[in-house]
Amino acid sequence: MSMIMVKPGLLTTVQDLGRHGSQQFGVIVGGAMDAFALRIANLLVGNDERAAGLEITMLGPEIYFAEPALISVCGGDLSPQLNDRALPLWKTVVAPEGSVLRFGRARRGCRAYLAVAGGVDAPIKMNSRSTYLRAGIGGWEGRALQKGDRLPIGAASPASRALASLLADEAQADGVAFSRWSVAPDLLPSYAANPEVRAVAGQELALFQEESAERFFADAFKVRTDSDRMGYRLSGDGDGLRLKEKRELVSSAVTFGTVQVPPDGQPIALMADRQTTGGYPKIAQVASVDLPLLAQTNLGGTVRFRRVSLQEAQRLYLVRENGIRTLRSGLERMQASGNGRV
């Protein structure tokens, strides 16, 4: 089974949850910018949460399914249509043989995630199928997808086949079927063009002038157009953020959501393709639960940082993970009972 790229879109890549376990050798993690959306999309089609799907950025592709496929689109709303019919997000969908999936304008967010039962069967490089564009490794030939690419799909799991069976009664005249089940609204991130994201104090916050530290957690910062999957370059009004005194720091570990401040005083939020270490002062760390909000902020949008304690960030993370666990359990019970009317 495969799917064919009729049009590639602006930037469509194969992504999973990243290349973990090799950061000590300088190998970046990478993976989906909005890992939450990819995880949920995979669950909805019966895949392992770590399976590879497509990350679709801003201007979406046109995809042809030569065989029937069980799919789900989650994340940003890029106006997806299946066979010229609006395709609802966060649901399980049967795309019959010969279906065409298209995307339109971005209504909310800037990245959508397509999961297909069985997962995109791209070659595994260093324990991941993720595309790292700067190094040209992983994904499909280490690059963004192009017109005519034919992506192989893995074998559907028993869970995928059970979900497809539950949808059989929902099929419409053209063979398309949408699930009655969906994701609880309170589990979904509040994507916004200009979000407020929660962050904890960074390791070097105390090195900044008090006025700069206060402005970081009060001002709005614009996402500059030279931002990418490696980092969001932010700019605020007025002077940049300043240290109390000039310091030379030893490079240390950074992660997704680490906010560094280089000498020009304009912060950089590190994203999925961040480097493994950094030597700029770290003013904050975005709470994991709000990384999807940051990842879905488009170029030109603004972001505000609201300070929370480490304990609060951990509590929010556990609440989110418990919600995902509940969704997973619900899908498993539904598959076991053979009753899709939840």
Sequence and secondary structure as in RCSB ss.txt:
>XXXX:A:sequence
MSMIMVKPGLLTTVQDLGRHGSQQFGVIVGGAMDAFALRIANLLVGNDERAAGLEITMLGPEIYFAEPALISVCG
GDLSPQLNDRALPLWKTVVAPEGSVLRFGRARRGCRAYLAVAGGVDAPIKMNSRSTYLRAGIGGWEGRALQKGDR
LPIGAASPASRALASLLADEAQADGVAFSRWSVAPDLLPSYAANPEVRAVAGQELALFQEESAERFFADAFKVRT
DSDRMGYRLSGDGDGLRLKEKRELVSSAVTFGTVQVPPDGQPIALMADRQTTGGYPKIAQVASVDLPLLAQTNLG
GTVRFRRVSLQEAQRLYLVRENGIRTLRSGLERMQASGNGRV
>XXXX:A:secstr
 EEEEEE  SEEEEE S  TT GGGT      SSHHHHHHHHHHTT  TT  EEEEESS  EEEESS EEEEEEE
EE   EETTEE  TTEEEEE TTEEEE    SEEEEEEEEETT B    BTTB   BTTTTBSTBTTB   TT E
EEB    HHHHHHHHHTGGG  TTS EEEEEE  GGGS    SS EEEEEE TTGGGB HHHHHHHTTSEEEE T
T  SSEEEEE SSS   BSS      EE  TTEEE  TTS  EEE TT  SEE S EEEEE GGGHHHHHT  TT
 EEEEEE  HHHHHHHHHHHHHHHHHHHHHHHHHHHHT    
